[in-house]
Amino acid sequence: MSYTPPNTGNKIIIVGGGCFGLSTAYALSLKNMYDIYVYDRQEIPAPDAASCDINKIVRMDYANDTLYMHLTVEAFHMWHQWNKERAESNLSPVFHQSGVLLLSGKDQFSDFEKSCMKTIREAGYGHYITEYKSSQEIIEAFPQFKNAVENGFNTAYLNKAGGWCNSSEAVKHIYNKCVENGVHFILGQENGCLENLEYDPASPDTVVGIKTKDKKIHYADRVVLATGSWTAGLVEMHKQVVASGQQVIHFDAPPDAGLRKSWENLPVWCGDLSNTGYYGFPINADGRMKIGKHSSGYLNPRELDGVSVPRTQVTHTTDTVPIGALREFRQFLGKFLPETSALDVSCGRVCWYSDSIDGDFVISPHPDYKNLIVATGDSGHGLKFIPIIGFKIRDIIEGIDTQYSRAWKWRNMETQDTKLDGLRADALLQRLILDEPNNEAARMATIDEFKASRPRL
Ligand SMILES: Cc1cc2nc3c(=O)[nH]c(=O)nc-3n(C[C@H](O)[C@H](O)[C@H](O)COP(=O)(O)OP(=O)(O)OC[C@H]3O[C@@H](n4cnc5c(N)ncnc54)[C@H](O)[C@@H]3O)c2cc1C
């Protein structure tokens, strides 16, 4: 299907007001050429969007993938600029340059960390890296990780350029910029929610707009689907992306505990990421510490056609995380941050990636339909790019050939072609089903099971 870029004065509908959609709307608005409408099924930030969260990692450590490393470096500049803008308006910073500490073990770096350091140094950014020469050096720099080091996570480097962002605040920040620039927002379960795409009756492969849940049709010259993990449930994606549910838990450290002080000063950490999947954050201003697992995740196949669709706490209000995942968190943390064993898990959430087969985004004209662009396939690493991804998506909408348009083009991949490594690649082929009746480990954990007083789960 050939693609024609939009003309001056054209109306562009963006469905999805998360990271990809808002960043795109903002970048397009700067051109003052288009009439831009963003539709979302919820107020922004949508509570169950992947981008709605207390924090996300902003890291440039991408093994040997220089595309995302350079893109992160570009994003760093904008994160600092956003902090500056916010300081001028007396707003708290959105980006916190805490550093990212990548631990692995035993006694040597895993391939992922080796490859990250090599690539970063070769690109001339070696000054960001502090490599620790011994267990003792790690403990001296980060006494909070003494147990982790003694339990085998005894090699580490710190990337000082990285850190974390307050992702919900970042979403609000760019949303406000869009509003200032005249982007129109239509938000709500009925009037903002895409029910289906609208096609030209005379040419059924031509998209002419969208129909929302209230049955109204909204015509447009181009439609951009930036609906994150919901995308494959809305348009035929030919299995190029799949909604995968990923586990996150929080601990609330008691205000008077020494833990709170020491965990405030943590860098973002990754505990042998490519082999365990676990990562975590310093305690935030509300005393909350988040720990997540980056893995193949869970599927939630819908009855109609088996396509995995997000199942979130907006519709399933009592959902937590699968009990099997909770057991694994407790087991890992028992070695890595054993102080957490005495704490209740204060909340748990399954958050959804739009997972592509190779981990690259899928941002491209749709191969089956005219006038439709998809901007999805975030694969769990898109939020760090919120200040700049929209500029790259704008190029794709405008038909400009770039290294990004080439990397993210429609690819027709088979699962076995994945270039993901370790944990994520193995499990691509054998994902678990969320809440599967015959799998005890897939049922949701109860609040009682979150308690530290329940040692044997
Ligand atoms: C557990 C977890 C941890 C992560 N950690 C990191 C990290 O540390 N660093 C990092 O960079 N990235 C991270 N990510 C990835 C990051 O959150 C995503 O890359 C990013 O949020 C993707 O943005 P998006 O706009 O594609 O999707 P979303 O943010 O999910 O936005 C999609 C939007 O589409 C809307 N929508 C859906 N269906 C419809 C419809 N029918 N009609 C109208 N609107 C609709 C939704 O309401 C939502 O607002 C993580 C993701 C998860 C789940």
PDBQT file of the ligand as one rigid body, heavy atoms in Angstrom, charges set to zero:
ROOT
HETATM    1  C1  LIG A 501       5.643  -2.177  33.768  1.00  0.00    +0.000 C 
HETATM    2  C2  LIG A 501       6.195  -1.224  32.755  1.00  0.00    +0.000 A 
HETATM    3  C3  LIG A 501       7.432  -0.665  32.990  1.00  0.00    +0.000 A 
HETATM    4  C4  LIG A 501       7.998   0.196  32.063  1.00  0.00    +0.000 A 
HETATM    5  N1  LIG A 501       9.208   0.759  32.335  1.00  0.00    +0.000 NA
HETATM    6  C5  LIG A 501       9.763   1.622  31.471  1.00  0.00    +0.000 A 
HETATM    7  C6  LIG A 501      10.989   2.252  31.789  1.00  0.00    +0.000 A 
HETATM    8  O1  LIG A 501      11.542   2.030  32.870  1.00  0.00    +0.000 OA
HETATM    9  N2  LIG A 501      11.499   3.136  30.886  1.00  0.00    +0.000 N 
HETATM   10  C7  LIG A 501      10.897   3.394  29.703  1.00  0.00    +0.000 A 
HETATM   11  O2  LIG A 501      11.427   4.173  28.920  1.00  0.00    +0.000 OA
HETATM   12  N3  LIG A 501       9.714   2.824  29.373  1.00  0.00    +0.000 NA
HETATM   13  C8  LIG A 501       9.148   1.941  30.230  1.00  0.00    +0.000 A 
HETATM   14  N4  LIG A 501       7.956   1.340  29.937  1.00  0.00    +0.000 N 
HETATM   15  C9  LIG A 501       7.374   1.546  28.620  1.00  0.00    +0.000 C 
HETATM   16  C10 LIG A 501       6.562   2.785  28.495  1.00  0.00    +0.000 C 
HETATM   17  O3  LIG A 501       5.638   2.890  29.538  1.00  0.00    +0.000 OA
HETATM   18  C11 LIG A 501       5.876   2.734  27.148  1.00  0.00    +0.000 C 
HETATM   19  O4  LIG A 501       6.877   2.592  26.161  1.00  0.00    +0.000 OA
HETATM   20  C12 LIG A 501       5.059   3.938  26.817  1.00  0.00    +0.000 C 
HETATM   21  O5  LIG A 501       4.201   4.263  27.851  1.00  0.00    +0.000 OA
HETATM   22  C13 LIG A 501       4.272   3.638  25.534  1.00  0.00    +0.000 C 
HETATM   23  O6  LIG A 501       3.456   4.725  25.241  1.00  0.00    +0.000 OA
HETATM   24  P1  LIG A 501       2.187   4.548  24.330  1.00  0.00    +0.000 P 
HETATM   25  O7  LIG A 501       1.695   5.920  24.074  1.00  0.00    +0.000 OA
HETATM   26  O8  LIG A 501       2.495   3.673  23.189  1.00  0.00    +0.000 OA
HETATM   27  O9  LIG A 501       1.136   3.711  25.225  1.00  0.00    +0.000 OA
HETATM   28  P2  LIG A 501       0.292   4.169  26.492  1.00  0.00    +0.000 P 
HETATM   29  O10 LIG A 501       1.078   5.042  27.364  1.00  0.00    +0.000 OA
HETATM   30  O11 LIG A 501      -0.294   2.942  27.088  1.00  0.00    +0.000 OA
HETATM   31  O12 LIG A 501      -0.882   5.049  25.882  1.00  0.00    +0.000 OA
HETATM   32  C14 LIG A 501      -1.900   4.479  25.090  1.00  0.00    +0.000 C 
HETATM   33  C15 LIG A 501      -3.111   5.393  25.178  1.00  0.00    +0.000 C 
HETATM   34  O13 LIG A 501      -4.079   4.933  24.255  1.00  0.00    +0.000 OA
HETATM   35  C16 LIG A 501      -5.355   5.093  24.847  1.00  0.00    +0.000 C 
HETATM   36  N5  LIG A 501      -6.313   4.205  24.179  1.00  0.00    +0.000 N 
HETATM   37  C17 LIG A 501      -6.272   2.857  24.128  1.00  0.00    +0.000 A 
HETATM   38  N6  LIG A 501      -7.329   2.393  23.433  1.00  0.00    +0.000 NA
HETATM   39  C18 LIG A 501      -8.051   3.466  23.035  1.00  0.00    +0.000 A 
HETATM   40  C19 LIG A 501      -9.251   3.621  22.294  1.00  0.00    +0.000 A 
HETATM   41  N7  LIG A 501      -9.945   2.574  21.822  1.00  0.00    +0.000 N 
HETATM   42  N8  LIG A 501      -9.701   4.874  22.069  1.00  0.00    +0.000 NA
HETATM   43  C20 LIG A 501      -9.029   5.963  22.569  1.00  0.00    +0.000 A 
HETATM   44  N9  LIG A 501      -7.892   5.862  23.267  1.00  0.00    +0.000 NA
HETATM   45  C21 LIG A 501      -7.396   4.625  23.503  1.00  0.00    +0.000 A 
HETATM   46  C22 LIG A 501      -5.117   4.736  26.308  1.00  0.00    +0.000 C 
HETATM   47  O14 LIG A 501      -6.148   5.221  27.155  1.00  0.00    +0.000 OA
HETATM   48  C23 LIG A 501      -3.773   5.402  26.556  1.00  0.00    +0.000 C 
HETATM   49  O15 LIG A 501      -3.899   6.701  27.032  1.00  0.00    +0.000 OA
HETATM   50  C24 LIG A 501       7.332   0.486  30.853  1.00  0.00    +0.000 A 
HETATM   51  C25 LIG A 501       6.071  -0.057  30.618  1.00  0.00    +0.000 A 
HETATM   52  C26 LIG A 501       5.501  -0.904  31.560  1.00  0.00    +0.000 A 
HETATM   53  C27 LIG A 501       4.158  -1.503  31.279  1.00  0.00    +0.000 C 
ENDROOT
TORSDOF 0
